[in-house]
């Protein structure tokens, strides 16, 4: 009586995983070789990426700061807590 601890599905899954891992390894080796060959181009691309990411962060920070400044001006201008054409309705329900 022989025991089989794996089925054909497990064998097929492990073969597919090994194939995918091998393809990923080859892609990483190829990409590393391209970076080695074209290091000036990739350095320029990395610098451009960091530049645009930094500019995007700066623009977003400025927009948040500008919006907060407008909100602060809106709250500090005139009498605090008063707005025209705003009515507060309070409905009270009493249990009788």
Secondary structure, 3 states (H helix, E strand, C coil): CCCCCCCHHHHHHHHHHHHHHHHHHHHHHHHHHHHHHCHHHHHHHHHHHHHHHHHHHHHHHHHHHHHHHHHHHHHHCCCCCCCCCCCCCCCCCCCC
